[in-house]
Structures are given as structure tokens and as C-alpha cells.
Amino acid sequence: MKQFPYGHATHPQWRMAAALVLAQLRAHLTLPGYASAPTLGLLYITDHYAGDAQDILDHLGAELPEITDWAGTVGVGIASNNVEYFDEPALAVMLCEIPPDQYRVFSGVAPLGVGDALAFEAHTALVHADAETPDVTELIAELAGRTATGYLFGGLASSRTRAVQFAVGGNGNIKGQGAARGVFRGGLSGVAFGEGVTLVSRVTQGCLPVGAAHTVTACDHNLVTELDGEPALDVMLRDLGVTLDLPLNPQSEALAVVRATLVGLTLPADRGQGDMVSRTGNFGNDVIVRHIIGLDPGRRGVAIAQATEAGVQLAFCQRNVAAARADLVRVCAEIREELEPAELTLQAATVPTAPGQEWPASPSGRQIAGAVYVSCAGRGGPHFGGPSAELQIVRRALGDVPLVGFFAGGEIARHHLYGYTGVLTVFVTA
């Protein structure tokens, strides 16, 4: 498996942007280090192009007839290697050379695991979903159950106009596609991968705990009334170091602190995956972050945007730029470390320092063929300190690898729907 050709561009007219992307793709296809016979295309567009989604897909399909399968979605921003496109018309494409018997495109009209004459067994899956789909969290968990590993990666489409998804299975093995032309709204779609496709994936958190982890000991659906046997509201105020005098003053500093606070949760089923708060004070990978949606002074409770139950671990948290940057570097380093052997030469272990200097080849022979990065729409350059700052961190830490992705309304990893996180997944050569 060689590196995947990719391209990205912005232009007020989608045809001009597509022409620029196609030029980059065709240039890569001629280079010896890139795949020359890809069949799967990943397509991400910003919501400026959402109304032209079908025309864009038709155009790319006609210009790249060798690409039989397409998947992708729309975001308020999209990502590629070292660059983010926010609030501007843009598109990004990556062409993946994967054996046809090792992947399947699925959609609402061609669900995963239904009607596959070749008895394809999914091990992992890239998933795009519509946030307005009823019970989307449950559907994600159900889809994870259809894979051998239970691991999904992806995110919810984010758009100020149409939340579209791309899903074309052109190899004749997927029944049910019917007259659909590849652009869908609602439900779930994506690409499932077989056992022969090696992936390495990590979740990077964007929030920092402001206190210790607590156990929910009493709750009523979304309302947490007790933590560690104490009134939940009292525990929250103690962790935040504030008091709320009634009647509440909308302009009070204490209320501003509460409004900036979220909750991190670890479900009982995930308790064995590791500590909720690591030794460095950061959240673990299995923590999902949800908003606080209200306070109940009468019951001394805290209402959160997640139905909960006794036994759930909960920690109050706030978004933190420094912690988000450090955690993003950490997951990139973990991915690189997983590709390296136990012992390295000095040259192989040296981090590039000069501008334009590339990472040395892995002595293990395992390389990154391509990467997909799905980040929260509330992250990106503005949150990290400047235009494209988040993707520049990825580039410096991971190296110069083909990468595409989008900024989502919720991030998917394993069987969970996250918030304020990034999900970085790389395709690994043998």
C-alpha cells in the first residue's frame, strides 16, 4: 500500500476548485511513491457547496472513472494536510488504494451487512451521520455491533444549509442502491473495512477536568441529584470554587463560570478501559463530554445533555487550549510510536527541526498511507490560536502524510458519540 493521492482547494466556483483538486490528484498518481490504481474516493466539502453536492460528485466521478466507490460528507469546515478551510467554499479528496474485497461502502439504502453476496465481514468502519436522525447515538452503537472489533471512526455532518452525505458503491456488490445517485440526507453512511486493512486511531480530548472524578449515586434521567452521596449541585460548586446567591444575577461571575463548565462522563461499560482522569490530569479516551443544560436548586441537582444512571463516573470540566494542544501532540506521538520498532537508530528517532525537513522512513517498514481527521466544529484554528493552527500541529507531530477530514457536529469513535474532541485515524502500509 503506497501513499494515497489527495488534493484540496478553495474557490467561489466549485468547478474551479474541482479542477485544482483534480490537477493535484493526477500529479500524485504519476509519482512513484503514490498509489497508481485507487478505487475508493473520500470527498469532503464545506457547506458553501452543499447545494451543488450532486453536481460535484457527478463531475468527479466522470473525471475519475477509475474511482468506483465514493464516501464523504459536508462540514462547516474541512481539513487537509496542514490546512483548514472554515467559512469558505472548499473541497478535499483522497483516493485510497485498498483491495476491493477489503471494503464496502454503505448507506441508508444499502446498509452494512445486508445483501452482500460475498459475505464481507466488517472489522472497522468510517461513519458519517446526520445529527437530526432520531436516536443517532443508538444507531451508532448498533452499527459498531455489526463490526468484528466494535470500532467506528467519523463524525456528524455539520452544515448551515444541507447536511448531505456521499455514498456510492459502484463495484456491483452492494444491493439496494437503486436509482440513488450517491448524495443522501439523514441516517448513516460510510465505508466498512475488512481485516486486511490496518488502521491506527486515537481520540484527542479538548477539555480539562476542574476537579476529581465522582460517581453518580442518584439521578432522574438527565438530572443528576447526587454525586458520591452528596447533592450534585453542592459538589459542582465546590469543585468550581464558586457560590450561587439566589436570586441569581445573570451578570454574576459565578454564573459565568458555571456556563463555561461541561461534564465529562465515563459509562459503567467503559470503566475497565482506564482511569477517567490520567496521572497528567487529562481525560482518558473513553470520556464523553456533554453540556450542562440547567440547575435545579430545589433538588440540588445538575441537568446534563445525556441520560445517565447510577454508577456513571462524572467530572466537571472546561475547555482548555493548552490541554487540547498537548493532547493532540500526544495522540500523534502515540500513532508514530505504534509504527516504530522497539529500538530505533539515532537518525530514525530524530525529530525534524528544519522547515520542510521530512520525517525519516520507519525502520519497521510500516508507513502511513493516508489519514482521516475529524475534529469538533468548535475546535479548529480559532480555538488553537490562529488559522489552520490545529492541522499545523498534526503536520508537525505526525509528519507530511496525505490527510483529509472535516469539522463535525459530533465525533464518532468506537461506539460513542463525542464532543469537543478530535478523532485521528491513519491507514498503515504492511
Stockholm file with secondary structure:
# STOCKHOLM 1.0

chainA/1-430         MKQFPYGHATHPQWRMAAALVLAQLRAHLTLPGYASAPTLGLLYITDHYAGDAQDILDHLGAELPEITDWAGTVGVGIASNNVEYFDEPALAVMLCEIPPDQYRVFSGVAPLGVGDALAFEAHTALVHADAETPDVTELIAELAGRTATGYLFGGLASSRTRAVQFAVGGNGNIKGQGAARGVFRGGLSGVAFGEGVTLVSRVTQGCLPVGAAHTVTACDHNLVTELDGEPALDVMLRDLGVTLDLPLNPQSEALAVVRATLVGLTLPADRGQGDMVSRTGNFGNDVIVRHIIGLDPGRRGVAIAQATEAGVQLAFCQRNVAAARADLVRVCAEIREELEPAELTLQAATVPTAPGQEWPASPSGRQIAGAVYVSCAGRGGPHFGGPSAELQIVRRALGDVPLVGFFAGGEIARHHLYGYTGVLTVFVTA
#=GR chainA/1-430 SS CCBCCEEEEECSSHHHHHHHHHHHHHHHHTSTTBCSSCCEEEEEEEGGGGGGHHHHHHHHHHHCTTCCEEEEEEESEEEETTEEEESSCEEEEEEECCCGGGEEEECSSSCTTSSBTTCCCCSEEEEEECTTSTTHHHHHHHHHHTSSSCEEEEEECCCSSCCEEEEEECSSCBTTCTTCCSEEESSEEEEEECTTSEEEEEEECCEEESSCCEEEEEEETTEEEEETTEEHHHHHHHHHTCCCCSSCCTTCHHHHHHHTCEEEEECGGGGGGCCSBCTTSCBCTTCEEEEEEEEETTTTEEEESSCCCTTCEEEEEEECHHHHHHHHHHHHHHHHHHHSCSSCCHHHHCCCCSTTCCCCCCTTSCCEEEEEEEEETTCHHHHHTSTTHHHHHHHHHHCSCCEEEEEESSEEETTEEESSCEEEEEEECC
#=GC SS_cons         CCBCCEEEEECSSHHHHHHHHHHHHHHHHTSTTBCSSCCEEEEEEEGGGGGGHHHHHHHHHHHCTTCCEEEEEEESEEEETTEEEESSCEEEEEEECCCGGGEEEECSSSCTTSSBTTCCCCSEEEEEECTTSTTHHHHHHHHHHTSSSCEEEEEECCCSSCCEEEEEECSSCBTTCTTCCSEEESSEEEEEECTTSEEEEEEECCEEESSCCEEEEEEETTEEEEETTEEHHHHHHHHHTCCCCSSCCTTCHHHHHHHTCEEEEECGGGGGGCCSBCTTSCBCTTCEEEEEEEEETTTTEEEESSCCCTTCEEEEEEECHHHHHHHHHHHHHHHHHHHSCSSCCHHHHCCCCSTTCCCCCCTTSCCEEEEEEEEETTCHHHHHTSTTHHHHHHHHHHCSCCEEEEEESSEEETTEEESSCEEEEEEECC
//
